[in-house]
């Protein structure tokens, strides 16, 4: 019995030591967290022009004292069309266009979020050079000082989808970021500041909460992952339960698409994408979440990324696709009869885009696009084009917004729903596009990738 009590006493002592060590470790971790935590915003101003407040358990922007729910897009054009569709906000990432953007926004009663583009925390070479960070700091301090009094200004977004490194040492990136963030708050205490993440990036959001606590809200850029956004957000409530804006959303991103054997992403027709816009907004957009500040569709305008039609709400000549009509219904909570032409599918030699079409240079083929209502075909205008793929920029096209040159001389008649074309002479990946326009002023688009061998 004595040995029993002696053994039990040893176990008890070991348990006490373990508990003491664990408590000490927790205290040290907590002390480290507190000592390395970034600075808070010291420049909040009562009665500011734009604020984010939590009232009755719900976060909202307050603009000139009134609740403001963001409905809008990423871009800098078609602002009048945005208002007509029920939108109220633009986020612009090109500071060289701000003068005209603010002018058009003020004319149409649209709010502007200004994107401030800076390198991410993974760019250590940049942040290790004081000359780089000082130049960045001075440039954006001038931008903020210049535009802070614009009546259309809603907020600043400092950095887009930045890498936020998890590190236990002081790194130049966080030092530079907090310096610039503090200057924005000090220079313009009337408008909140955000940054954006790809999806609900748990590690990055934790680092933001820890290292950059002065940020007023977070923009979440999400595409197909919007289907799980509410679940993803619920999993991190224990360390972050603040307000957020869906800073970018649209149907599947190019990186989420099915691929050909040569890794070309397969794009849906504009008709299919319009259906997805409606589904994503009505079924998955977290509009009832009390932390939700609104959303910005990507891309409000025309943009070359994967293709010139992948994200574009408007065609190159400013003709809108059915996505505009869908967003009008979403933002106004209405159901309207859409006027856009509607496509079923497109084929080459009776094969679809996922058939891995490989052609010999100079060979002849037939392409056809099929309408949901063929009876209206005689009122439609067709335009076909063949482009060489933006091969080297797939998934990296945010630094290359130029549509590839049209391949000329490959078709004799491009004005009908069925055409014959020749495969280009050069080896490599290509894509054939069709745009279908109707008298109502709308268009529909489709394309199929193919590969040429010699």
N, C-alpha and C positions, 0 to 999 in steps of 0.2 A: 504494500500500500504506500509505503514511504517513497519507493522508486516511482510509483505512479504519479504522486504529487510533485516529485522532483521533475519528472518529464513534462507534466502539465505546466509547471512553472517556467521551464525553458521555452516551451511553445509560446506561452503568454508573453515572455520577455521578447522573443523574436517577433511576435506579432506587433508588440508595442514599438519596437525598433523600426519595423517595416512601415507602420503607420506614421511614425515620426519622420522617416526618410521621405515617404510619399508626400506628407504635408509640406516638408521643406522643399521638395521638388516643385510642388504646385505653387508655393510661395515665390520661388525663384523664377519660374516660368511667368507668373503673373507680374512680378516686378520687372522682368525683362520686357514683357509686353507693354507695360505702362511707360517704361523709360524710353522705348524705341518707337512709341506711338507718334504718328505725325501730328502737327499742330492743328488746332481747331480754328474755325472761322471766327475771328474777333471783330468782324466788320458788319455784322447784321444790323440793319437799320430799321427802326420802327416806321411803319407807314410806307415802306418801299414800294416802288411802282409795280414790281412783280415779285411775288413770294410764293412759297409752298407751305401750306398750313394743313394741319390735321384738325378737323372739326367733326364732331359726332362720329369719331372713329374712322373717318375717311380723309385721305390726302387729296389735295387739289392745288393746281396753280390758281393764284389769285392775281388777276391783271386789273389794275386800277380799282382794286377792292372787290371785284366780281369773280366768282368761280369761272375757270376756263379749262375746258377739256380739249386736249389737242387732237385734231383730225387733219391730217395733211400728208405731205410727202417730202422725200429727199430730192432736191433739185433747185433750180433757180429760174425756170421758165414756166410759161402757161399758168401764170398766177391768176389771171381772170377766170380761166377754165376751172381752176381749183375752187374758187369761191362759188362759181355756178354749180359745182358738184356737191357743195356743202362742206368743203374743207376750209380750214382757217389758219394753217401753219405751214411754213416751209423751213427745212433745215438745209443750209448752204455751206458746203465745205470748201468753196473756192473764194478766198477773201479778196481776190482781185475783182470779183464781180459784185461785191457788196454794195457799192454805190447805186448801181442800177436796181439791184434786188430790193434794197430798202425803199427806193423810189416807187417801184411797182407795188410793193407790199403796202406802203402807206396809202397809195391811191386806191387799193382794193380792200383795205381793212384786214390784211393778213399779218399774222405774227411771224417773226423770224428768229430761228435759233441759229447762231453763228458757230460753225464748226472750226476749231482751231487745230490744225493738223501738225502734230509733232511726232518725232521718232519714239518707238516703244522702248521699254526697259531692257530689251535684249540687244539694243544697239549701244553696247558699252563703249565702243571706240568714239562714238559721237559725244556721249556724256562725260567721258574722261577728259575732253578738251574744253577748257574754260572759254576759249574763243568761240566755240560752237554754241555753247549754252548762253553766253552773253548776247550773241547776235540774235538768237531765237527769242530771248527774253525781251530785248529792246524792240524787236520787230512787232511782237504781239502786244506789248505794252502800248505802242503807238496805235495799233488797230483798236484796242479796247477804248483808249482815250478818244479816238476819233468817232466811234459809233455808239458809245454808251448812252447818249442822249436821244438816239433815234426812237421815235414813238412806237415803231413796229417791233422793236427788240423784245424778245421774250426771255432768252437765256443764252448762255455760252456753253459749248461742249468742248472740253479741253482733252483732245486726243480721241482717235477713233480706233477701237479694237486693239488697244495697246497691250503688249506683253507686260504683265505686272509680276516681276520676279519675286519668288518666295526666298528671302534671304535673312540671315540672322546678323548681318552686319549693315552698317550704314552704306548705302550705295549712292553714287552721284545722280542716278535717275530720280529717285524719290526726293532728294535734296532739290534738284532743279525743278521737278514737277511742283512741289509744295511752294517753292519760291514764286513761280509763275502764277500758281493758283491764288496765293496770298495777294499778289499784286492785282489780279483781276478783281478780287473781292474788295480790296482797298480802293482801287480806281473806280469801280462801279459796284457799290453796295446795293444798288437798286435791282439787280438781276441775279438769279441763281446760276450756279455752275455745275456741270455734269461731266461725265466721261462715258464712253460706250464700251460694252463687252460683247463678245461673240456668244450668243445664247446665255444661259444662266451659268456662267463660268465660275464654279464654286471657289477654286483657288484664287482666281483674280479678284473676285468680289470680297473674299476674306482679306486679301492684301490691301484692297481699297479701304475697307473698313478699318484696318489696322494702321496702314501707312499714310492714307490720304483721307482722314476723317472729316476734313473741311468741305468735301464735296457735298452739294445739296441734294442731289438725286443721281440715279444711274440710268443710262440708256441701254436697253437690251436689244441687240440686233439679232433677229431670229427668223428663220425661213421654215423649212419643214419641221424643225424642232419646236415650233410654236404649239404643236399638238401636245407637248408635255410641259409647257411652260408653268402651268399652275402647280403641277406635282414637283417640278424642279425647284420652284420658289419655296414651296412648303418645307422642303428638306433643309433649307439653310436659314429658316426663321430664327434658329437658336443663336446665330451670330449676326444676321442682318435682316431687319424687318422694315426697311425704309421705303420711300417712294421710288417709283421707276416709270420710265417712258419706254414703250416699244419703239426704239429709234429707227429700225428698219424692219420691214416685213414684206414678203411677197410669196407666191408659190415657190416650189423647189428651187434652190440655188443650183448653179451648174455643177458644183461638187457633190450634190445630192442626187444627180440624175443618173439614169442608166447610161452605160458607155458602149461604144463599138470596140472591136478588138484593137483598134489603134488609139483607144482612149478618147475618142471624140464624144462629148456629152450629147445626148439625144433630147431635143427640145420639143415640148408640146406645142400644139397649135394655139393660137391666141384664143380660140373658142374654149379649149380645154383649160387654159390658164385662167380665163374669166370665171369659169365654174369653180376653180380652186380659190381664187380671190374671195368669192362669196362664201365658200365653205370655211376658209381659214378665219375670216372676220366674224361670221355669225356663230361658228361652232367652237373655235379655239381662242379667239382674242379674249383676254381676261378682263373684260369690261366691268364685271361685277366685283373684281378684287378691289378692296378699299385703298390699296396702295397704287393702283393703276392711274397714271396721269394722262394717258392717251396714246396715240400711235401715229407713225409716219411710214407711208408706203414707199417702197423702193422699186422703180425709179420714176419720179414725176418729170417726165420729159423723154428724150431719146438718148440712148447711151450704148456705146460699144463695150460689151463685157460678155465674153464667150461668143455672142453674136450681137448684131445691132438691134435684134428684136427680143432678146431673152427677157430683159427686165423692163423694156420701154413701154410706157403707157401710151405714148404717141409714136407715130411713124416718123421717118426722117423729114417729111414735108408737113409735119404738124397734124396730120390726120389722126384722130384718136381711134384706139381699138375698143373692143367691148369692155375692157377693164375699166375704162372711164365710166361707163354706164353702171357697172357693178358697184364701183366705189360710191357713185351718186346714191344708189339704193342703200348701201351700208351706212354712209354718213348721215343720210336723211331719214333712215329707217322707213323706207318706202319700197314698193314693188312696182316697177314700171315695165312697159313693153319695150324691149331693146330693139334698136334700129340697126345694129351692126350686122354685116354678113356673118353667117355661121358656117364653119367648116366641119366636115366629118373627119377626113383624114387626107393625107397626101401619099402618093405611091410613085416609085420609079420602076418601070418594067414590072408593074403589078406587085412590087415588094415594098415593105414599109421601112422606116428608118432604122429599126433594130435588126435588119437583115444582113448587116456587115457587107455593104455593097462595094465591091472592088471591080473597077473597070480598066480595060486596056486603053492607053492613050489614043485619042482619036476615034474611039468606038462610038456608035450611035445608040441612043436610048430614048425612051419616052417617059415623060413625067406628067402626072395628072393630079389635080386637086378636086375633091368631091365636096359638094355643098350639102347642108342639111335640108335645104329647100331648093332643089334644082330648078324649079319653075321660075325663079327670079334671076337665072343666069344671064338672060339677055340684057339686063340692066347693069351688069357688073363690068368693071374694068380690071384686067389682069396684068400684072407686071412680074416677069420672071428674071432672076439674076443668078449667076454663078460666081461665087467668091472663093478664093483660096482661104483656107482656115487661118485664123489668128493663132497658129500652132504654138508659137513660143510663149504666148501669153495666157493660155488656158489656166484659169484659176488665179492669174496674177495681173489681170487687165486693168487694175485701178491706176496703173501708170501709163496706160496706152489706150486712148479713147478714140482712135481713128479707125473707121471702118475700112477693111481691106479693099483694094481696087477691084472693080467689076471685071471679070474675064470676058473680053469682047470676042465677037465672031463665032460663038459656039451655038447660036440658035438663029433661025431665020424668021421665026414668028413667035413672039412672046406675049401675045395679046389674048390668048384663049385659055380655057381651063385644062386643055391637053396640048402639050408641045413636044417636039423632038429636039434633042440637043446632042452635041458631040462632047465627049470627055476631053478635058484640056490636054495639051501636049506634055505639060510638065508633070513629073512624078510628085505625089504627095496628097495631103488631105484637102478636100474641097467640100462645099455645101451649096446646094441649089435652093433658092428662096422663091416663094411666091407671095405677092401682096394682092389682095382682092379688095377693091373699093366699090362703094355703092353710091347712088345719088343722094343719100341722106347725110353724106359727109363722114362716114365711118369706114374703117378697113379691118381686114382680118389677115393674119400672116401664118405661114407654115414653112418648114424647111426640112431637108434630109441631108445628112452627111454621106459622102462617098470618098473612096480612095482610088487614086490613079496609079497604075503600074506601067512600066515600059518594057 
